[in-house]
Amino acid sequence: MGVSTVATGRLNSGLERFLAAVPDCRTEAHPVRQITGTDTHRYVAARRPGVPTPSDTLGADPHLGPLYDSHGPVTIEPAEDLFERTVVAIVNQQLSIDSAAAIRERLFEAVEITPAGVLAADTATLRETGLSGSKAEYVQNVAEAFDDNGYDHAYFEGMSDETVADELTEIAGIGPWSADMVLMFGLGREDVFPVGDLGIRQGMHDVVDPDLTRAEMVEHAETWAPHRSYASLLLWNTVD
């Protein structure tokens, strides 16, 4: 149920804390696991011949290469439940890891996390889980959009990242950061650079240049295309 984030097991506290903010990454069904030689072979073999792999793009990069050697390879896969992942993006907005996890756990226990289940929940029930009044409204906005539009993986297939983000941000409560999280961890898009995320900016300052502006970060990250999502995982890994 969710994102499978694969790493070598040599994860530092920065990526561990990030993974804790994305539910189900470390459940019994989908743990963070150590990659084996067989896994690595299967991961590389799945790439199309002649198409650069994250290893090609990032492994030789002067800034990310050492991180890739220490913590890669990493991969992002589409979430099985796109609606759930979108709700999680709302819950996680502007909260600490621990606060988001606590609210998420209470929400998932109190409400069926489907569009119908969230729409059927009253505001008081949602608020009792720890959601603010605004976020209670936001998750119901998301539920209504999924219900009205039939959002699923097939709906967004073939759309560019920009087109997906434009449509998602039409939903009240989803801004650029949340749209980026859905693109990466809901749809498994490989070339997303969420510069609006504080951890990403901290990672860029630590790894690339402490004086970079956001615009300069975006410009620099273009050198990591088409694997900016993988680069983002590595940058999160640097945040303590």
C-alpha positions as CSV (number, residue, x, y, z in Angstrom):
1,M,0.0,0.0,0.0
2,G,2.1,2.9,-1.0
3,V,5.5,4.0,-2.0
4,S,8.3,1.5,-2.0
5,T,11.5,3.3,-1.3
6,V,14.5,1.0,-1.7
7,A,17.8,1.9,-0.3
8,T,21.0,0.2,0.9
9,G,20.1,0.3,4.6
10,R,22.8,2.9,5.3
11,L,20.2,5.6,5.8
12,N,21.0,8.5,8.0
13,S,18.6,10.2,10.3
14,G,17.6,12.8,7.6
15,L,16.1,10.2,5.2
16,E,14.8,8.1,8.1
17,R,12.8,11.1,9.3
18,F,11.6,11.9,5.8
19,L,10.5,8.3,5.3
20,A,8.6,8.5,8.6
21,A,6.5,11.3,7.1
22,V,5.4,9.1,4.2
23,P,3.2,6.4,5.6
24,D,3.5,2.7,4.8
25,C,7.1,3.0,3.6
26,R,8.1,1.0,6.6
27,T,5.1,-1.1,7.4
28,E,5.4,-4.9,7.4
29,A,4.1,-5.0,3.9
30,H,6.5,-2.4,2.5
31,P,9.6,-2.0,4.7
32,V,12.7,-0.1,3.8
33,R,15.0,-3.0,2.9
34,Q,18.6,-3.5,2.1
35,I,19.2,-3.9,-1.6
36,T,21.0,-7.1,-2.7
37,G,23.1,-7.8,-5.7
38,T,20.2,-9.5,-7.3
39,D,17.9,-6.6,-6.6
40,T,20.4,-4.2,-8.1
41,H,20.6,-6.3,-11.2
42,R,16.9,-6.5,-11.6
43,Y,16.5,-2.7,-11.0
44,V,19.1,-1.9,-13.7
45,A,17.9,-4.5,-16.1
46,A,14.4,-3.0,-16.0
47,R,15.7,0.1,-17.6
48,R,15.4,0.4,-21.4
49,P,18.6,0.0,-23.3
50,G,20.2,3.3,-24.2
51,V,18.2,5.3,-21.7
52,P,20.3,6.8,-18.9
53,T,19.7,5.3,-15.4
54,P,19.8,7.3,-12.1
55,S,23.2,5.7,-11.7
56,D,24.4,7.3,-15.0
57,T,22.9,10.7,-14.1
58,L,23.7,10.9,-10.4
59,G,26.5,8.5,-9.8
60,A,29.1,10.6,-11.7
61,D,27.8,14.0,-10.4
62,P,30.4,15.8,-8.4
63,H,27.9,16.7,-5.7
64,L,25.6,13.7,-5.5
65,G,28.0,11.0,-6.7
66,P,29.4,10.4,-3.2
67,L,25.8,10.3,-1.8
68,Y,24.8,7.8,-4.5
69,D,27.8,5.7,-3.7
70,S,26.9,5.7,0.1
71,H,23.1,5.5,0.0
72,G,22.0,4.5,-3.5
73,P,20.5,3.1,-5.5
74,V,17.1,4.5,-4.5
75,T,13.8,4.2,-6.4
76,I,10.3,5.5,-6.3
77,E,7.3,3.5,-7.4
78,P,3.7,4.6,-7.8
79,A,1.5,4.3,-4.7
80,E,-1.1,1.6,-4.9
81,D,-3.7,3.9,-3.4
82,L,-3.4,7.4,-5.0
83,F,-6.2,8.9,-2.9
84,E,-4.6,7.8,0.3
85,R,-1.3,9.3,-0.7
86,T,-2.9,12.6,-1.6
87,V,-4.6,12.7,1.8
88,V,-1.2,12.1,3.4
89,A,0.2,15.1,1.5
90,I,-2.5,17.3,3.1
91,V,-1.9,15.9,6.6
92,N,1.9,16.4,6.3
93,Q,1.7,20.1,5.3
94,Q,3.7,22.3,7.6
95,L,3.9,19.8,10.5
96,S,6.8,18.0,12.2
97,I,7.4,14.4,11.4
98,D,6.0,13.2,14.8
99,S,2.9,15.4,14.7
100,A,2.0,14.4,11.2
101,A,2.5,10.7,12.0
102,A,0.3,11.0,15.1
103,I,-2.5,12.7,13.2
104,R,-2.3,10.3,10.3
105,E,-2.6,7.3,12.6
106,R,-5.7,8.7,14.3
107,L,-7.2,9.7,11.0
108,F,-6.7,6.3,9.4
109,E,-8.3,4.7,12.5
110,A,-11.3,7.0,12.6
111,V,-12.2,7.3,8.9
112,E,-12.2,5.0,5.9
113,I,-9.6,6.5,3.7
114,T,-11.6,6.4,0.4
115,P,-13.3,9.3,-1.3
116,A,-16.7,8.1,0.0
117,G,-15.4,7.5,3.5
118,V,-13.9,10.9,3.9
119,L,-16.9,12.6,2.4
120,A,-19.2,10.7,4.8
121,A,-17.1,11.8,7.8
122,D,-18.4,14.9,9.7
123,T,-16.1,17.8,10.5
124,A,-16.1,17.0,14.2
125,T,-14.7,13.5,13.5
126,L,-12.0,14.8,11.3
127,R,-11.1,17.5,13.8
128,E,-10.9,15.0,16.6
129,T,-8.0,13.3,14.8
130,G,-6.0,16.5,15.1
131,L,-6.6,18.0,11.7
132,S,-7.1,21.7,11.8
133,G,-10.3,23.1,10.5
134,S,-8.6,24.1,7.2
135,K,-7.1,20.6,6.7
136,A,-10.4,18.9,7.5
137,E,-11.9,21.0,4.7
138,Y,-8.9,20.2,2.4
139,V,-9.2,16.4,2.8
140,Q,-12.9,16.6,1.9
141,N,-12.1,18.8,-1.1
142,V,-9.6,16.1,-2.2
143,A,-12.2,13.4,-1.7
144,E,-14.8,15.4,-3.7
145,A,-12.3,15.9,-6.6
146,F,-11.4,12.2,-6.7
147,D,-15.1,11.3,-6.6
148,D,-16.2,13.8,-9.2
149,N,-13.3,13.3,-11.6
150,G,-12.4,9.6,-11.2
151,Y,-8.8,10.4,-10.4
152,D,-6.6,7.3,-10.5
153,H,-3.3,6.3,-12.1
154,A,-5.0,5.8,-15.5
155,Y,-6.5,9.2,-15.4
156,F,-3.1,10.9,-15.1
157,E,-1.2,8.5,-17.4
158,G,0.3,10.4,-20.3
159,M,-0.1,13.8,-18.7
160,S,3.1,15.9,-18.2
161,D,4.1,16.6,-14.7
162,E,3.2,20.3,-15.2
163,T,-0.3,19.4,-16.4
164,V,-0.9,17.1,-13.5
165,A,0.3,19.7,-11.0
166,D,-1.9,22.3,-12.7
167,E,-4.9,20.1,-12.3
168,L,-4.1,19.1,-8.7
169,T,-3.6,22.7,-7.6
170,E,-7.1,23.5,-8.7
171,I,-8.2,21.7,-5.6
172,A,-8.4,24.0,-2.6
173,G,-5.8,22.8,-0.2
174,I,-3.3,21.5,-2.6
175,G,-0.4,23.8,-3.4
176,P,2.8,23.3,-5.3
177,W,4.5,21.3,-2.4
178,S,1.6,18.9,-2.1
179,A,1.4,18.5,-5.8
180,D,5.1,17.6,-5.9
181,M,4.6,15.0,-3.2
182,V,1.7,13.4,-5.1
183,L,3.8,13.4,-8.3
184,M,6.7,11.7,-6.6
185,F,5.1,9.4,-4.1
186,G,1.6,9.0,-5.6
187,L,2.4,8.7,-9.3
188,G,6.0,7.7,-9.1
189,R,7.2,10.4,-11.4
190,E,11.0,10.3,-11.7
191,D,11.9,13.9,-12.5
192,V,10.4,16.1,-9.8
193,F,12.4,18.7,-7.8
194,P,10.3,20.0,-4.9
195,V,12.3,23.1,-4.2
196,G,9.4,24.3,-1.9
197,D,10.5,21.6,0.6
198,L,12.7,22.9,3.4
199,G,14.6,19.6,3.6
200,I,15.5,19.9,-0.1
201,R,16.7,23.4,0.3
202,Q,18.8,22.4,3.3
203,G,20.2,19.5,1.4
204,M,21.1,21.8,-1.5
205,H,22.9,24.2,0.8
206,D,24.8,21.4,2.5
207,V,25.7,19.5,-0.7
208,V,26.0,22.1,-3.4
209,D,26.4,25.7,-2.2
210,P,25.2,27.3,1.1
211,D,24.4,30.6,-0.8
212,L,22.1,29.2,-3.5
213,T,18.7,30.9,-3.9
214,R,15.7,28.9,-4.8
215,A,15.9,29.9,-8.4
216,E,19.6,28.9,-8.5
217,M,18.6,25.5,-6.9
218,V,16.1,24.9,-9.6
219,E,18.6,25.8,-12.3
220,H,21.3,23.6,-10.8
221,A,18.9,20.7,-10.4
222,E,18.3,20.7,-14.2
223,T,21.7,19.0,-14.5
224,W,20.1,16.0,-12.7
225,A,17.2,15.6,-15.2
226,P,15.6,13.2,-15.9
227,H,16.1,11.9,-12.4
228,R,15.5,14.8,-10.1
229,S,13.2,12.7,-7.9
230,Y,16.0,10.4,-7.2
231,A,18.3,13.3,-6.5
232,S,15.7,14.6,-4.1
233,L,15.8,11.4,-2.1
234,L,19.5,11.7,-1.8
235,L,19.3,15.3,-0.7
236,W,16.7,14.4,2.0
237,N,19.2,11.9,3.1
238,T,21.6,14.6,4.1
239,V,19.2,16.4,6.5
240,D,19.8,15.5,10.1
